Amino acid sequence: MNRPGTLFPRGAGTRAALRRAGILTAIGIVGLIPAAILVGSGLAGLKIPRLLVHPVLVMGGLAAALAASFVAVTHWELDSNRDHLRLICTIRKRPVDLVVLAAGLALLGVITFYLFVENYQSR
C-alpha cells in the first residue's frame, strides 16, 4: 500500500528496496567511471582509451549516476490541504550517496567547462 501524500506513489516500495540494497549506489558508482577516467586522464595528460571517448557512454553514465544518486539521497512528499499545498523534500545523510552525487556534479561541471572553453570562439 502506498503512503498517503507521497509525490511519486508508484514504485515507492521499489525505490526504498533499491536504496536499502545499495543498488542505486552501485549504479551511481559504475556510471561515474567513464567520466572519471576521461577527466582524470585528460588532467594527467595521458592518452584516453578510445572506448571511453564516446559521448553517449560518458554523458549517459554521468546522467545515470546523477539520477540514481538523486533518487537515493532525496525523498519527496506532497501534502495538500484545503488552504495550502506543501512539498516536502527530505535529504538522507548517507555519505556514500552524497559523495556520488557531489562527484557527479563536479565531473559534469568540469566537462561542461571544458566543452565551453574549448569550443568558444570570441568574435
C-alpha positions in Angstrom: 0.0 0.0 0.0 1.3 3.5 -0.9 1.7 6.1 1.8 -0.7 8.9 1.6 0.9 12.2 0.4 3.8 10.5 -1.4 4.7 12.5 -4.5 5.6 9.5 -6.6 3.4 6.7 -5.1 4.1 4.2 -7.8 7.2 2.2 -7.2 7.9 3.9 -3.8 8.4 0.5 -2.3 10.7 -0.5 -5.1 12.8 2.7 -4.6 13.0 2.0 -0.9 14.1 -1.5 -1.5 16.7 -0.4 -4.0 18.0 2.2 -1.6 18.3 -0.4 1.2 20.1 -2.9 -1.1 22.6 -0.3 -2.3 21.7 -0.9 -5.9 21.3 2.8 -6.6 24.7 3.5 -5.1 26.3 0.8 -7.2 24.6 2.2 -10.4 25.9 5.7 -9.4 29.5 4.5 -8.9 29.5 2.5 -12.1 28.1 5.4 -14.0 30.8 7.7 -12.8 33.7 5.5 -14.0 33.8 6.6 -17.7 33.6 10.3 -16.8 36.2 10.0 -14.1 38.6 8.2 -16.4 38.0 10.8 -19.1 38.6 13.7 -16.8 41.4 12.1 -14.9 43.4 11.0 -18.0 42.8 14.4 -19.6 44.1 16.3 -16.5 47.1 13.9 -16.2 47.9 14.3 -19.9 47.5 10.5 -20.6 46.0 9.1 -23.7 42.3 8.5 -23.3 41.1 5.0 -24.2 39.1 5.1 -27.4 36.3 3.1 -26.0 35.6 5.7 -23.3 35.6 8.7 -25.6 32.1 8.2 -26.9 29.8 10.9 -25.6 26.9 8.6 -25.1 28.9 6.4 -22.7 30.4 9.3 -20.8 27.3 11.6 -20.6 24.8 8.7 -20.3 26.8 7.2 -17.5 27.0 10.5 -15.8 23.3 11.1 -16.2 22.5 7.6 -14.8 24.8 8.3 -11.8 23.3 11.6 -11.1 19.7 10.2 -11.4 20.4 7.2 -9.2 22.2 9.2 -6.5 19.5 11.8 -6.5 16.8 9.2 -6.0 18.9 7.6 -3.3 19.6 10.8 -1.4 16.2 12.6 -1.6 12.6 11.7 -0.7 9.7 13.9 -1.9 6.3 14.1 -0.4 3.3 16.2 -1.5 0.7 17.2 1.1 -2.4 19.1 0.0 -4.9 20.6 2.3 -7.8 22.8 1.5 -5.8 26.1 2.0 -2.3 25.2 1.0 -0.1 22.8 -0.8 3.1 21.6 0.9 6.0 20.0 -0.9 8.5 18.3 1.4 12.0 17.2 0.4 13.9 15.0 2.8 17.6 14.6 2.3 19.1 11.5 3.7 22.5 11.7 5.2 24.1 8.7 3.6 27.7 9.6 3.0 28.3 7.3 0.0 25.3 8.6 -1.9 26.2 12.2 -1.1 29.7 11.6 -2.4 28.5 10.0 -5.6 26.1 13.0 -6.1 28.8 15.5 -5.4 31.3 13.7 -7.6 28.8 13.5 -10.5 28.0 17.2 -10.2 31.8 18.0 -10.1 32.5 15.9 -13.2 29.6 17.4 -15.0 30.9 20.8 -14.2 34.4 20.0 -15.3 33.2 18.5 -18.6 30.8 21.4 -19.3 33.5 24.0 -18.5 35.9 22.2 -20.8 33.4 22.0 -23.6 32.6 25.7 -23.3 36.3 26.8 -23.2 37.4 24.5 -26.0 34.6 25.4 -28.4 34.0 29.1 -27.6 35.5 31.5 -30.1 35.3 35.2 -29.5 34.1 37.2 -32.5 
